[in-house]
């Protein structure tokens, strides 16, 4: 038995002076810088920060999963109270002991479930394999246990999920399979690295409740990593805020939300889209962190408090009403009548369709020039298919699409290509939208060449410089490749490419869903600034109603291929007509102080009950 003592009898994990660097071509980058924290038995720790803050590297260090090289652990100790080996420094354990701990006593749920699951094995076999590696269960017992786990994580029809391959499941189902695998051996610590990023708000809400229930039922400690403090508030007891590899603030969730101390924490809290007030512009992290001159040579922050940032950016009711009146002065720029699109999902022996899904089902609406229409709904509701059908990336089965007096549904290929100069789309994943072998300059110049907008090579390059500056990037970036940029920068490149043709109408298809909330705020502000400057009309597609409320002049709610509700943001949020809309609104993580109080009280009661009735 180890003689190492931890700081507290309830402490299960203790990280001391952890520093990790990455070395690339002789250049050292510090990813984690002198990090110290501990985790108590049954406690939920939230680690929050932007991409590159060191969150995931810290988590991988706890699992001792960092590859060396390029990762180099410069200093530190990670003490873990193992049921098998006592207290030991994880960084000094042998591979044999690490194999016994990983998955068995410390489990991890990674950010992207599709890349974490093996595509050639069924989901059931993958969970069963994990059980057989770490336990002495036989084939049939492991299968029975797996089905029980699928039921515990609330997967419908566990037998069907057991036989299904990862590609046959939705994002939420895949994440539940990963949770079942992680919980299969009742680990002492569960590390969840961005487990709800890019999931629907309703699916996200269910996943958070599920993880909370599993933690309480199994007395598991949870380390929950996210860039979104609103999500962290739903599940954490304590919060660790990381910035550039350092812990800049640490405290219980109520302290962090009620009285944040560090400017970076204030920025993270302020940049989240609000449900309670309408903002002209989202405050950003840089507004709190950047040093600005006050004219006397003294350096000051733009905002000193969250309240000040919200007050100075609040949109008055009369401004909102005036914007609505300005929009409806002219006729609509886009008319859609009885639009339908069906996809076959089962075909008979001779190719005859036996079963089909109506992705877009008799949809009709109008959009006015200069308007931002938010299209919201869960995954599979048909919103992306509708967006792509509007610009004929997908051909409709029936119905009419009339843009600026032109019947898009009847157009031949050449006429359609000419029209696409006026209609552009920004896709969800900027990395897959860009050719990895093309520089960003070539990506931006390409539409200028295809549509013969600028024929002179030098003039095209100058236009690319202008577009990069317009979206807040440096012209010196023009020769760089997509992999050399962050996610937010890549999305700015995609926006610049969409602007190249001087469009009138832009479809934003989940264009900020996978971005950090801080980067998301910058991109949303940029889109609004561009709208004001160039008089764009947007169809903004998202599953996140808080983002939609900030961006949209009107909101369309879509469910099972149909538009079920249309309304102005304030009216729709205050008085939703459909229960489906109400459920979407209810699922939004708010991070309200009163909600945090209730959640903390409920957790304390659960801990007390567990202590009094351990065998219940």
Secondary structure, 3 states (H helix, E strand, C coil): CCCCCCCCCCEEEEEEEEEEEEEECCEEEEEEEEEEEEEECCCEEEEECCCCCCHHHHHHHHCCCCCCCCEEEEEEEEEEEECCCEEEEHHHCCHHHHHHHECCCEEEECCCHHHHCCCCCEHHHHHHHHHHHHCCCCHHHHHHHHHHHHHHCCCCCHHHHHHCEHHHCCHHHHHHHHHHHHHCCCCCEEEEECCCCCCCHHHHHHHHHHHHHHHHHHCCEEEEEECCHHHHHHHCCEEEEEECCEEEEEEEHHHHHHCCCCHHHHHHHHCCCCCCCCECCCCCHHHHHCCEECCCCCEECCCCCHHHHHHHHECCHHHHHHHHHHHCCCCEEEEEEEEEEEEEEEECCCCCEEEEEEEEEEEEEEEECCCEEEEECCCCCCHHHHHHHHCCCCCCCEEEEEECCEEHHHCCHHHHHHHCCCEEEECCCHHHHCCCCCEHHHHHHHHHHHCCCCCCHHHHHHHHHHHHHHCCCCHHHHHCEHHHCCHHHHHHHHHHHHHCCCCCEEEEECCCCCCCHHHHHHHHHHHHHHHHHHCCEEEEEECCHHHHHHHCCEEEEEECCEEEEEECHHHHHHCCCCHHHHHHHHCCCCCCHHHHHHHHHHHHHHHHHHHHCCCC
